Amino acid sequence: MAPQREWFETDYYKVLGVSPEASEKEITRAYRKLAKQYHPDANPGSEDRFKEISAAYDVLGDSERRKEYDEVRRLGPLAGGFGGPAGGAGDNGFSFRIDDLGDLFGGIFNRSRTRSGPAGGPFGGPRRGQDVEAELHLSFEEAVEGVVTSVNVLTPSLCHSCGGSGSKPGSMPVTCPRCGGTGTLNDNQGLFSLAQPCPECRGRGLKVTDPCPTCHGSGQETSQRQVKVRIPSGVNDAQRIRVKGRGQPGANGGPPGDLYVVVHVSPHRLFGRSGRNLTLRVPVSFAEAALGADITIPSLDGQVTLRIPPGTPSGKTFRVRNRGVRSGGHLGDLLVTVEVDVPKKLGDAQRKALEDYAKATAESPRRHLEVTR
């Protein structure tokens, strides 16, 4: 892999929280700890931090790339390793000509190209595929219990005719004559020479002379494919589920991106959710609330009996243990809120009974609202 601009700007050791002298085991241990902490499945919204951690480990976790990274950071203009003016001696007694910088960095870049071939330049080397997103609609029960299903993903894929080479079957791409297979052109800016992607081969280092009739030389075709995904139990509405390696294919041998499935959960006609807990509102009669009663209520896995103690006020919430949602290895509860049902029409016997009750009630329920003068 060729040095990237990010190598000059980002301290990967600081990203992983290790020292530049850290051993391979220490780096791996730090990466695993941070990856678990910032994984998007466990910590939604941490995708950017997770990608930063993964990018750091991609370099520091590979001994060859780590060596190359350390060399670039040591010799780069941002590393502060060159003291004194051009052509003179710095405070550390080291003298150089400023045009030697091209030779220093050129050696690093050339070593990378030798290892990865003509298309391994900074613009034509392996590139990770882009992440893609798909939407999935689930019923309330499916979200609670978890489900294995499939989603349709419309994404570029390697051309089935040419296998991604872009050339007509039976032919092969040739080395780009303009850039000589490096994938880059140097733009002389005086003291410094800036590299840019070759416009003729678009940074690949290879040129298609006999294009594939299916993909017209791009090496890719858009297709719809079904991807099987496992949705864990207890998934929430609008939650994003990551499916590793099922995104767009990488370029020039790079790894594929990831698939993110956005889950939409339909509401239930009876139950609501509060984290791992199910919620349910249950009407009770005035007599049940005043005298107490054992009532039968529904849950997602069958009927349960709830005891209402005498004198229960409207709006009181009871907890039924282990009748909620299983998520992350834990089982929630069913939270039942009782509401006293006031009848809109009364029969003669009901009216007579309530009138007798009113006459027998000596204290007003609004006595605490009286204002004394």
C-alpha positions in Angstrom: 0.0 0.0 0.0 1.4 3.4 -0.9 1.6 6.2 1.7 -1.6 8.2 2.0 -2.0 11.8 2.8 -3.7 10.8 6.1 -0.3 9.3 7.2 1.1 12.8 7.5 -2.0 14.2 9.2 -3.0 11.5 11.6 -1.1 10.0 14.5 -2.4 6.4 14.4 -0.6 5.6 17.7 -2.6 8.3 19.4 -5.8 7.0 17.8 -5.2 3.6 19.4 -3.9 5.1 22.6 -0.5 3.3 22.4 3.1 4.5 22.3 5.2 4.4 19.1 7.3 1.7 20.8 4.3 -0.6 21.5 4.6 -4.2 20.6 2.3 -6.0 18.1 0.4 -7.6 21.0 -0.1 -4.3 22.7 -1.4 -2.8 19.5 -3.8 -5.7 18.8 -5.0 -5.6 22.4 -5.7 -1.8 22.2 -7.5 -2.2 18.9 -9.8 -5.0 20.1 -10.7 -3.0 23.2 -11.6 0.1 21.2 -13.3 -1.8 18.4 -15.6 -3.5 21.0 -16.3 -0.1 22.7 -17.1 1.8 19.5 -18.6 -0.9 17.3 -21.7 0.6 15.6 -23.8 -2.4 16.6 -23.1 -1.8 20.3 -22.8 2.0 20.2 -25.0 3.5 17.4 -23.6 6.8 16.1 -19.9 5.8 16.5 -19.3 4.8 12.9 -16.8 7.5 12.2 -14.8 6.7 15.3 -14.9 3.0 14.5 -13.6 3.6 11.0 -10.8 5.8 12.4 -9.8 3.0 14.7 -9.9 0.4 11.9 -7.8 2.6 9.6 -5.2 2.9 12.4 -5.0 -0.8 12.9 -4.9 -1.6 9.2 -1.5 0.2 9.2 -0.1 -0.5 12.6 -1.3 -4.1 12.7 0.8 -4.9 9.6 4.6 -4.9 10.4 5.6 -3.8 6.8 3.1 -1.0 6.6 3.9 0.1 10.1 7.6 0.4 9.1 6.6 2.4 6.1 4.3 4.6 8.1 7.0 5.3 10.7 9.5 6.2 7.9 7.0 8.6 6.3 6.2 10.2 9.6 9.9 10.6 10.4 10.9 12.0 7.0 7.7 14.0 6.1 7.6 17.8 6.2 5.2 17.7 9.1 7.4 15.5 11.2 9.7 18.4 12.1 12.8 16.3 11.4 14.5 18.8 9.1 16.1 21.8 10.7 17.8 24.8 9.1 17.3 26.4 5.7 17.5 24.6 2.3 21.0 23.7 1.3 22.4 24.5 4.8 22.9 22.7 8.1 20.3 22.7 10.8 20.7 22.8 14.5 21.3 19.0 14.5 24.1 19.3 12.0 22.2 17.5 9.3 22.4 19.2 5.9 20.3 18.5 2.8 19.1 20.0 -0.4 15.3 20.6 -0.5 15.0 18.9 -3.8 16.2 15.7 -2.1 12.7 15.4 -0.6 11.5 14.0 -3.9 14.1 11.3 -3.8 13.3 10.5 -0.2 9.5 10.1 -0.7 10.0 8.7 -4.2 11.9 5.8 -2.7 9.1 5.0 -0.4 6.5 5.2 -3.1 8.5 3.1 -5.5 9.0 0.3 -2.9 5.2 0.2 -2.6 4.6 -0.1 -6.3 7.2 -2.8 -6.6 5.2 -4.9 -4.1 1.7 -4.3 -5.5 2.4 -4.1 -9.2 1.7 -1.4 -11.8 -1.7 -0.5 -10.3 -0.4 -0.2 -6.8 0.4 3.5 -6.9 -1.2 6.0 -4.5 -4.2 6.4 -6.7 -4.4 3.0 -8.4 -3.8 0.7 -5.5 -6.3 -1.4 -3.7 -9.3 0.6 -2.4 -12.0 -0.5 0.0 -15.5 -0.6 -1.4 -18.1 1.9 -0.3 -20.6 1.1 2.4 -24.2 0.7 1.3 -27.5 1.0 3.1 -30.8 -0.9 2.8 -34.1 -0.6 4.6 -36.0 -3.5 6.3 -39.6 -3.4 7.6 -40.4 -5.7 10.5 -43.5 -6.5 12.5 -43.5 -5.7 16.2 -43.2 -9.5 17.0 -40.3 -10.0 14.6 -38.4 -7.1 16.1 -38.9 -8.6 19.6 -38.1 -12.2 18.8 -35.4 -11.6 16.1 -35.5 -13.0 12.6 -33.3 -14.2 9.8 -34.4 -12.6 6.5 -33.1 -11.1 3.2 -32.8 -7.6 2.0 -32.6 -6.4 -1.6 -29.4 -4.4 -2.3 -28.9 -2.4 -5.5 -25.1 -2.0 -5.8 -22.3 -2.2 -8.4 -20.7 -5.6 -8.6 -17.9 -7.1 -10.6 -18.9 -7.6 -14.2 -19.8 -11.2 -14.7 -18.4 -11.3 -18.2 -14.9 -9.9 -17.6 -14.5 -10.6 -13.9 -13.8 -6.9 -13.2 -10.9 -6.4 -15.6 -13.0 -4.2 -18.0 -11.5 -6.0 -21.0 -13.4 -8.1 -23.5 -13.2 -11.8 -22.5 -10.0 -13.3 -24.0 -8.1 -10.0 -23.9 -6.3 -8.2 -21.1 -5.6 -4.5 -20.2 -2.3 -3.0 -21.1 0.1 -0.8 -19.2 -1.0 2.8 -19.5 1.4 4.5 -22.0 0.9 8.0 -20.5 1.9 7.2 -16.8 3.9 4.1 -17.5 1.7 2.0 -15.2 2.2 4.1 -12.1 -1.3 5.5 -12.1 0.0 9.0 -11.4 1.4 12.0 -13.2 3.8 14.5 -11.5 2.9 18.2 -11.7 6.1 20.2 -11.2 5.5 23.1 -8.8 9.0 24.4 -8.5 10.6 23.1 -5.3 7.9 20.3 -4.9 6.4 17.9 -7.3 2.7 17.0 -6.7 1.2 13.8 -7.9 -2.2 13.5 -9.4 -4.2 10.6 -10.9 -3.4 9.9 -14.5 -6.5 11.1 -16.6 -5.9 8.5 -19.3 -6.2 5.4 -17.0 -8.0 7.2 -14.1 -5.3 6.1 -11.7 -5.4 2.4 -12.4 -2.1 2.2 -14.2 -3.8 -0.1 -16.8 -5.6 0.9 -19.9 -8.4 -1.1 -21.6 -8.0 -1.3 -25.3 -10.7 -3.8 -26.1 -13.6 -3.0 -23.7 -16.0 -5.6 -22.4 -19.3 -5.3 -24.2 -21.2 -5.9 -21.0 -19.7 -3.2 -18.7 -18.2 -1.1 -21.5 -14.8 -1.2 -19.9 -15.8 -0.1 -16.3 -15.3 -3.6 -14.8 -18.6 -3.2 -12.9 -22.3 -3.6 -13.5 -25.3 -2.6 -11.4 -27.3 -5.5 -10.1 -29.9 -6.3 -7.5 -28.9 -9.0 -5.1 -30.4 -10.5 -2.0 -28.3 -10.5 1.2 -29.3 -12.7 4.1 -29.2 -10.9 7.4 -29.7 -11.9 11.0 -31.7 -9.4 13.0 -31.1 -9.9 16.7 -33.9 -10.0 19.2 -34.9 -6.7 20.7 -33.9 -4.6 17.8 -35.3 -1.0 18.0 -37.1 1.1 15.4 -34.6 3.0 13.2 -31.6 0.9 14.5 -28.8 0.3 12.0 -27.5 -3.3 11.8 -24.0 -3.8 10.2 -23.4 -6.7 7.9 -19.6 -6.9 7.4 -18.2 -7.2 3.9 -21.6 -7.1 2.0 -21.3 -3.6 0.6 -19.8 -2.5 -2.7 -16.8 -4.5 -4.0 -13.4 -3.0 -3.6 -11.3 -1.7 -6.4 -8.1 -3.2 -7.6 -8.2 -6.1 -5.2 -9.3 -4.0 -2.2 -11.8 -5.4 0.4 -15.5 -4.8 0.0 -17.4 -2.3 2.1 -20.1 -3.1 4.7 -23.9 -3.2 4.4 -26.0 -1.2 7.0 -29.6 -2.3 7.4 -31.9 0.3 8.8 -34.8 -1.4 10.6 -38.3 0.0 10.7 -40.6 -1.6 13.2 -44.4 -1.5 12.9 -46.4 -0.5 16.0 -48.4 -3.1 18.0 -52.1 -2.6 18.6 -51.7 -3.3 22.3 -48.1 -3.1 23.4 -45.6 -0.3 23.4 -41.8 -0.5 24.2 -39.5 1.3 26.6 -36.1 -0.2 26.0 -36.3 -3.9 27.0 -39.6 -3.4 28.7 -43.1 -3.8 27.1 -45.8 -1.4 28.2 -49.5 -2.1 28.3 -52.5 0.0 29.4 -55.4 -2.0 31.0 -58.8 -0.7 31.9 -60.4 -1.8 35.2 -63.8 -1.1 36.7 -64.3 1.2 39.7 -65.2 -1.8 41.8 -62.0 -3.7 40.8 -59.9 -0.7 41.7 -61.6 -0.1 45.0 -62.1 -3.6 46.2 -59.1 -5.3 44.5 -59.2 -8.1 42.0 -57.2 -10.7 40.1 -57.4 -9.8 36.4 -56.1 -11.7 33.3 -54.0 -9.6 30.9 -52.2 -10.5 27.7 -48.4 -10.8 27.1 -46.5 -11.6 24.0 -46.1 -15.2 25.1 -49.5 -16.0 26.7 -52.0 -14.8 29.3 -50.8 -13.8 32.8 -52.7 -13.0 36.0 -52.2 -9.6 37.7 -53.4 -9.0 41.2 -54.9 -5.5 41.8 -54.8 -4.6 45.5 -57.7 -2.7 47.0 -57.7 1.0 46.7 -55.6 1.1 43.5 -55.7 4.6 41.9 -56.1 5.1 38.2 -52.7 5.4 36.5 -50.9 3.0 38.8 -48.2 0.9 37.0 -47.4 -2.6 38.0 -44.4 -4.7 36.9 -44.7 -8.2 35.7 -41.2 -9.7 35.8 -39.5 -11.4 32.8 -42.4 -10.8 30.3 -40.6 -8.1 28.3 -38.1 -8.1 25.4 -34.9 -10.1 25.4 -32.0 -8.0 24.2 -28.3 -8.3 24.8 -28.7 -11.4 26.9 -31.2 -9.7 29.3 -34.9 -10.1 29.6 -37.1 -7.0 30.3 -40.4 -6.8 32.1 -44.1 -6.0 31.3 -45.2 -2.7 32.7 -48.9 -2.6 33.2 -50.7 0.7 33.8 -54.3 0.4 35.0 -56.9 3.0 34.1 -60.3 3.2 35.9 -63.0 2.9 33.3 -65.9 5.3 33.9 -69.1 4.0 32.3 -70.8 6.5 30.0 -74.3 4.9 30.5 -75.7 3.5 33.7 -78.5 1.0 34.2 -81.1 1.6 37.0 -79.4 -0.9 39.4 -76.0 0.7 38.8 -77.2 4.2 39.3 -79.1 3.2 42.5 -75.9 1.5 43.8 -73.7 4.5 43.1 -76.2 6.9 44.7 -76.2 4.8 47.8 -72.4 4.8 47.8 -72.3 8.6 47.4 -74.7 9.0 50.4 -72.5 6.7 52.4 -69.3 8.5 51.6 -68.8 11.2 54.3 -65.6 12.8 53.2 -65.1 14.6 49.9 -62.1 13.5 47.8 -61.4 17.2 47.2 -61.1 18.1 50.9 -57.3 18.9 50.5 -58.2 21.6 47.9 -60.2 23.7 50.5 -58.7 27.1 51.1 -58.8 28.4 54.7 -59.2 32.1 55.3 
